[in-house]
Amino acid sequence: MIFLDNASTTQIYDSVNKKIFELNAQNFYNPSALYGKAIEVSKMLQEAKDNLAKNLGTTGEHIIFTSGATESNNLAIFGLSTNKKDAEYVFSVGEHPSVFDVANALKSQNKIIKFVDITKNGIVDENSLLNSINQNTHLVSIIHVSNETGAINDIKRLCKLIRKVNPKVIIHVDGTQAFGKIPVNVQDLDVDCYTISAHKFHGPKGVGALYVKNMEKLKPIFFGGGQQNNRRSGTENVSGYVGMAMASEIACKNQLANYEQIKAMRDYVKQEISNNCKDFVFNEAENNSPYILSVSFKGIRGEVLLHMLEEQDVLIGIGSACSSKKQSNRVLENMGVQKDYLLGSIRISFSSFNTPNEVKIATQKLIEQYKILKAKMSK
């Protein structure tokens, strides 16, 4: 099986898997307990937090462990919300559902919500963003790398522009598709919160983290035993968090080499599609992550092509796995992709586990199945 849906999840590193198994078998103690074995586990947990923080360009006291990107995004936005009636919240229309749906939840609570446009290339429209910021703006949330197209927002630049208008704005960034793949330094970016998810960079599922610049401002959304300095109650998933820190170390260490390797594979797929297919568009930005390739074909159905490739032992996606059962694609629609192309959209996403040879095989099968489907749909 050739797996090219790595934006949905990734294969866990063997060394990380072994470490998780070892910890669950031998160091299963509750880190909040007071006996020696539990204290040792608590130290492991803190070491994992410090190591992860280092790879994000910060220190451990600014990290909260969570169950994944969805919780991190919810914690950041709800936990930093305010009761001020005139406070405004700004979101791009290109956000992942775990942010976009939070925005709509705030709207249902009578919060003032503004949605910022994205360009035809999938990045945040700077004019739309700046026109949405004023002295009442409380929080802005912008995705770092689009989960649909791989378009990279220039977060450092956007933060500077936002703070020129209102220095007090809280800036949250969903870095789920960025961390471990492109350089990320939260202090250099000048963000207030940054979300990551372990299973996007070969760590375990159900594990994530949130960077918070100023913990004093963050209100908990879970209540219970007061773990993680009362910011996120619940017994910590020690093996998962240690595994995430390990995966972050491996991914960041090999980031540059992986980037070049994956870029070459993506370029190959683009070239082959360009040479062998008709009536299609690549949905991408000039500055795009090589890990994601979004293509929209006219006159076919992407979901049908997905299943045809599945029968050929090739797995791809048609967009965010969190919203794949929906009939429309909000991000592509807001980019202006025409309706007769939208239904034919697919997402090919790569990882360091992919090899040039299997990508070549998968691309050949993609083109073959596309031609078969195109012929059927044309009758």
C-alpha positions as CSV (number, residue, x, y, z in Angstrom):
1,M,0.0,0.0,0.0
2,I,1.3,3.4,-1.0
3,F,0.2,6.0,1.5
4,L,-0.1,9.6,0.2
5,D,-2.6,11.1,2.7
6,N,0.0,12.2,5.2
7,A,-1.8,15.5,5.9
8,S,-4.5,13.4,7.6
9,T,-2.0,11.5,9.7
10,T,1.5,10.0,9.5
11,Q,3.2,6.7,10.3
12,I,4.7,6.7,13.8
13,Y,8.5,6.4,14.0
14,D,9.6,2.9,15.1
15,S,11.8,4.3,17.9
16,V,8.9,6.4,19.2
17,N,6.6,3.4,19.1
18,K,9.1,1.3,21.1
19,K,9.5,4.0,23.7
20,I,5.8,4.4,24.2
21,F,5.4,0.6,24.6
22,E,8.3,0.6,27.1
23,L,6.9,3.4,29.2
24,N,3.4,1.9,29.3
25,A,4.9,-1.4,30.4
26,Q,7.4,-0.2,32.9
27,N,6.7,3.4,33.9
28,F,2.9,3.5,34.0
29,Y,2.8,5.4,37.3
30,N,0.6,8.5,37.8
31,P,2.9,11.5,37.7
32,S,0.8,13.3,40.4
33,A,1.4,10.5,43.0
34,L,3.9,11.1,45.8
35,Y,6.0,7.9,45.8
36,G,9.4,7.6,44.2
37,K,8.4,5.8,41.0
38,A,5.7,8.5,40.3
39,I,8.2,11.3,40.9
40,E,10.5,9.7,38.4
41,V,7.7,9.7,35.8
42,S,6.9,13.3,36.7
43,K,10.5,14.2,35.9
44,M,10.2,12.4,32.5
45,L,7.1,14.4,31.8
46,Q,8.9,17.7,32.5
47,E,11.9,16.7,30.4
48,A,9.6,15.9,27.5
49,K,8.0,19.3,27.9
50,D,11.4,21.0,27.9
51,N,12.6,19.1,24.9
52,L,9.5,19.9,22.9
53,A,9.7,23.5,23.9
54,K,13.3,23.7,22.7
55,N,12.2,22.6,19.2
56,L,9.6,25.3,19.2
57,G,12.0,28.0,20.2
58,T,10.8,28.5,23.8
59,T,10.9,27.0,27.3
60,G,8.9,24.4,29.1
61,E,6.8,26.8,31.3
62,H,5.1,28.0,28.1
63,I,3.9,24.6,27.0
64,I,0.6,22.8,27.8
65,F,0.2,19.2,26.8
66,T,-3.2,18.4,25.2
67,S,-5.0,15.6,23.4
68,G,-4.3,17.1,20.0
69,A,-4.8,20.1,17.7
70,T,-8.6,20.3,18.2
71,E,-8.2,20.7,22.0
72,S,-5.2,23.0,21.6
73,N,-7.2,25.3,19.3
74,N,-10.3,25.3,21.5
75,L,-8.2,25.9,24.6
76,A,-6.4,28.8,23.0
77,I,-9.5,30.6,21.7
78,F,-11.9,29.9,24.5
79,G,-9.3,30.1,27.2
80,L,-8.2,33.5,26.0
81,S,-11.6,34.9,25.3
82,T,-13.0,37.9,27.2
83,N,-16.3,39.0,28.6
84,K,-15.9,42.5,27.2
85,K,-19.0,43.2,25.1
86,D,-17.2,45.2,22.4
87,A,-14.3,42.7,22.0
88,E,-13.9,41.5,18.4
89,Y,-12.5,38.2,17.2
90,V,-10.9,37.8,13.7
91,F,-10.5,34.5,11.8
92,S,-9.5,33.7,8.3
93,V,-12.0,31.7,6.1
94,G,-9.1,29.3,5.4
95,E,-8.9,27.9,8.9
96,H,-9.2,24.2,9.8
97,P,-12.7,23.2,11.2
98,S,-11.3,23.0,14.7
99,V,-10.8,26.8,14.5
100,F,-13.5,27.8,12.1
101,D,-16.2,26.0,14.0
102,V,-15.0,27.6,17.3
103,A,-15.4,30.9,15.6
104,N,-19.0,30.0,14.8
105,A,-19.5,28.8,18.4
106,L,-18.3,32.2,19.7
107,K,-20.7,33.9,17.2
108,S,-23.6,31.9,18.7
109,Q,-22.6,33.3,22.1
110,N,-23.1,36.8,20.6
111,K,-19.4,37.5,20.3
112,I,-18.4,39.9,17.5
113,I,-16.8,37.7,14.8
114,K,-15.1,38.9,11.7
115,F,-13.9,36.6,8.9
116,V,-10.9,37.5,6.7
117,D,-10.8,36.6,3.1
118,I,-8.1,34.4,1.5
119,T,-6.6,35.0,-1.9
120,K,-6.9,32.8,-5.0
121,N,-3.6,31.3,-3.9
122,G,-5.0,30.3,-0.5
123,I,-3.1,32.7,1.8
124,V,-4.6,35.3,4.0
125,D,-5.6,38.5,2.2
126,E,-3.6,41.2,3.9
127,N,-5.9,44.1,3.0
128,S,-8.9,42.1,4.3
129,L,-7.0,41.3,7.5
130,L,-5.9,44.9,8.2
131,N,-9.4,46.2,7.5
132,S,-10.7,43.8,10.1
133,I,-8.3,44.9,12.9
134,N,-9.1,47.9,15.2
135,Q,-8.7,48.9,18.8
136,N,-11.5,46.5,19.8
137,T,-9.8,43.5,18.3
138,H,-9.1,41.0,21.1
139,L,-7.9,37.9,19.2
140,V,-6.8,36.9,15.7
141,S,-6.4,33.3,14.6
142,I,-4.5,32.4,11.4
143,I,-3.4,29.0,10.1
144,H,0.3,28.7,9.4
145,V,0.1,26.1,6.7
146,S,-3.2,25.3,5.0
147,N,-4.3,21.7,5.6
148,E,-6.1,21.8,2.3
149,T,-3.5,23.3,-0.1
150,G,-0.3,23.6,1.9
151,A,-0.2,27.4,1.3
152,I,2.1,29.0,3.8
153,N,1.1,32.2,5.5
154,D,3.9,34.6,6.4
155,I,3.1,34.6,10.1
156,K,6.0,36.8,11.1
157,R,5.0,39.5,8.6
158,L,1.3,39.3,9.5
159,C,2.0,39.6,13.2
160,K,4.0,42.8,12.6
161,L,1.2,44.2,10.5
162,I,-1.4,43.3,13.2
163,R,0.6,44.8,16.0
164,K,1.1,48.0,14.2
165,V,-2.6,48.6,14.3
166,N,-3.2,47.2,17.8
167,P,-0.3,46.0,19.9
168,K,-2.6,44.3,22.4
169,V,-4.1,41.8,20.0
170,I,-3.7,38.1,21.0
171,I,-2.5,36.2,18.0
172,H,-3.1,32.5,17.8
173,V,-1.6,30.3,15.1
174,D,-2.7,26.8,14.1
175,G,0.7,25.2,13.2
176,T,-0.5,21.7,12.9
177,Q,0.7,21.3,9.3
178,A,3.8,23.4,9.8
179,F,5.7,22.1,12.8
180,G,8.3,19.5,12.0
181,K,8.1,20.3,8.3
182,I,9.1,24.0,8.0
183,P,11.2,26.1,10.5
184,V,9.1,27.2,13.5
185,N,10.3,29.5,16.2
186,V,7.4,30.9,18.2
187,Q,9.4,33.7,19.7
188,D,10.8,34.9,16.4
189,L,7.3,34.7,14.9
190,D,6.0,36.8,17.8
191,V,2.8,34.8,18.3
192,D,0.9,34.5,21.6
193,C,-0.3,30.9,21.1
194,Y,0.8,28.1,18.7
195,T,-0.9,24.7,18.2
196,I,0.8,21.5,17.2
197,S,-0.3,17.8,16.9
198,A,2.0,14.9,17.3
199,H,0.5,12.5,14.7
200,K,1.2,15.0,11.9
201,F,5.0,14.6,12.4
202,H,5.2,10.8,13.1
203,G,4.2,10.9,16.7
204,P,1.3,9.2,18.4
205,K,-2.3,10.1,17.8
206,G,-4.4,11.8,20.6
207,V,-1.4,13.9,21.7
208,G,-0.7,17.6,21.1
209,A,0.5,20.8,22.7
210,L,-0.2,24.5,22.9
211,Y,2.4,27.2,23.3
212,V,1.2,30.1,25.4
213,K,3.3,33.2,25.7
214,N,1.5,34.5,28.8
215,M,0.0,31.7,30.9
216,E,-1.5,34.2,33.3
217,K,-4.0,35.2,30.7
218,L,-5.2,31.6,29.9
219,K,-8.4,30.3,31.6
220,P,-8.8,26.6,31.8
221,I,-11.6,24.9,29.9
222,F,-11.2,21.6,31.8
223,F,-11.6,21.4,35.5
224,G,-10.5,18.7,37.9
225,G,-7.3,17.7,39.6
226,G,-5.4,20.9,38.6
227,Q,-2.6,19.3,36.6
228,Q,-0.3,21.4,34.5
229,N,-0.5,24.3,36.9
230,N,-4.3,24.3,36.8
231,R,-4.3,25.1,33.1
232,R,-5.4,21.6,31.9
233,S,-6.7,19.2,34.4
234,G,-6.5,15.5,33.8
235,T,-4.0,12.7,34.3
236,E,-1.2,13.2,31.8
237,N,-0.6,10.8,28.9
238,V,3.1,10.4,29.9
239,S,4.1,7.9,27.2
240,G,2.3,9.9,24.5
241,Y,3.9,13.2,25.5
242,V,7.4,11.6,25.7
243,G,6.7,10.1,22.3
244,M,5.7,13.5,20.9
245,A,8.8,15.1,22.2
246,M,10.9,12.3,20.7
247,A,9.1,12.6,17.3
248,S,9.6,16.4,17.3
249,E,13.4,15.9,17.9
250,I,13.7,13.5,14.9
251,A,11.5,15.6,12.6
252,C,13.2,18.9,13.4
253,K,16.7,17.3,13.1
254,N,16.0,16.0,9.6
255,Q,13.7,18.9,8.6
256,L,16.0,20.3,5.8
257,A,16.8,17.0,4.2
258,N,13.2,15.9,4.3
259,Y,12.0,19.2,2.8
260,E,14.3,18.8,-0.2
261,Q,13.4,15.2,-0.7
262,I,9.7,15.8,-0.5
263,K,9.9,18.9,-2.7
264,A,11.5,16.7,-5.5
265,M,8.7,14.2,-5.2
266,R,6.0,16.8,-5.3
267,D,7.6,18.5,-8.3
268,Y,7.7,15.1,-10.1
269,V,3.9,14.6,-9.5
270,K,3.1,18.1,-10.7
271,Q,5.1,17.6,-13.8
272,E,3.6,14.3,-14.7
273,I,0.0,15.6,-14.1
274,S,0.8,18.6,-16.3
275,N,2.2,16.4,-19.1
276,N,-0.6,13.8,-19.1
277,C,-3.9,15.4,-17.8
278,K,-6.2,18.1,-19.1
279,D,-8.6,20.6,-17.6
280,F,-7.1,20.8,-14.1
281,V,-5.7,23.5,-11.7
282,F,-3.1,23.2,-9.0
283,N,-4.5,24.9,-5.8
284,E,-1.3,26.4,-4.4
285,A,0.6,29.5,-3.3
286,E,3.9,30.8,-4.5
287,N,5.2,29.9,-1.0
288,N,3.8,26.4,-0.6
289,S,4.6,23.5,1.7
290,P,6.0,20.6,-0.4
291,Y,4.2,18.2,1.8
292,I,0.8,19.0,0.2
293,L,-0.4,19.1,-3.4
294,S,-4.0,20.0,-4.1
295,V,-5.4,19.4,-7.6
296,S,-8.8,20.0,-9.0
297,F,-9.8,18.2,-12.2
298,K,-12.7,19.3,-14.3
299,G,-15.4,16.8,-15.2
300,I,-14.6,14.0,-12.7
301,R,-15.4,13.3,-9.1
302,G,-12.4,13.3,-6.7
303,E,-14.1,10.9,-4.3
304,V,-14.5,8.4,-7.1
305,L,-10.9,8.8,-8.2
306,L,-9.9,8.2,-4.5
307,H,-11.7,4.9,-4.4
308,M,-10.4,3.8,-7.8
309,L,-6.8,4.4,-6.5
310,E,-7.6,2.6,-3.3
311,E,-8.3,-0.5,-5.4
312,Q,-4.8,0.0,-6.9
313,D,-3.3,0.1,-3.4
314,V,-2.7,3.9,-3.4
315,L,-4.3,6.1,-0.7
316,I,-4.9,9.8,-1.2
317,G,-7.3,12.3,0.2
318,I,-9.9,14.8,-1.0
319,G,-9.2,17.4,1.7
320,S,-9.3,17.7,5.4
321,A,-10.0,14.3,7.0
322,C,-12.0,16.2,9.6
323,S,-14.5,17.4,7.0
324,S,-14.1,14.8,4.2
325,K,-17.8,13.7,4.4
326,K,-19.1,17.2,3.6
327,Q,-20.1,17.8,0.0
328,S,-18.3,21.1,-0.4
329,N,-14.8,22.4,0.3
330,R,-15.0,25.8,2.1
331,V,-11.3,26.6,1.6
332,L,-11.2,25.9,-2.1
333,E,-14.5,27.7,-2.6
334,N,-13.1,30.8,-0.9
335,M,-10.1,30.6,-3.1
336,G,-12.5,31.0,-6.1
337,V,-12.1,27.4,-7.5
338,Q,-14.9,27.1,-10.0
339,K,-17.8,24.7,-9.2
340,D,-17.1,22.4,-12.2
341,Y,-13.6,21.8,-10.7
342,L,-14.5,21.6,-7.0
343,L,-16.0,18.1,-7.2
344,G,-12.8,16.8,-8.9
345,S,-10.5,18.0,-6.1
346,I,-8.0,15.6,-4.6
347,R,-5.2,16.2,-2.0
348,I,-1.9,14.3,-2.3
349,S,0.3,14.7,0.8
350,F,3.8,13.3,1.4
351,S,6.0,12.3,4.3
352,S,9.6,11.3,4.9
353,F,8.4,7.7,4.8
354,N,7.6,8.0,1.1
355,T,10.2,7.0,-1.5
356,P,10.7,8.4,-5.0
357,N,10.0,5.0,-6.5
358,E,6.6,4.5,-4.8
359,V,5.6,8.1,-5.7
360,K,6.5,7.3,-9.3
361,I,4.3,4.2,-9.2
362,A,1.5,6.0,-7.5
363,T,1.6,8.9,-10.0
364,Q,1.4,6.4,-13.0
365,K,-1.6,4.8,-11.4
366,L,-3.2,8.2,-10.7
367,I,-2.9,9.2,-14.4
368,E,-4.2,5.8,-15.6
369,Q,-7.2,5.9,-13.3
370,Y,-7.8,9.6,-14.1
371,K,-8.0,8.8,-17.9
372,I,-10.3,5.9,-17.3
373,L,-12.6,8.0,-15.1
374,K,-12.4,10.9,-17.5
375,A,-13.5,8.7,-20.4
376,K,-16.4,7.3,-18.4
377,M,-17.6,10.7,-17.2
378,S,-17.4,12.1,-20.7
379,K,-19.9,9.6,-22.1
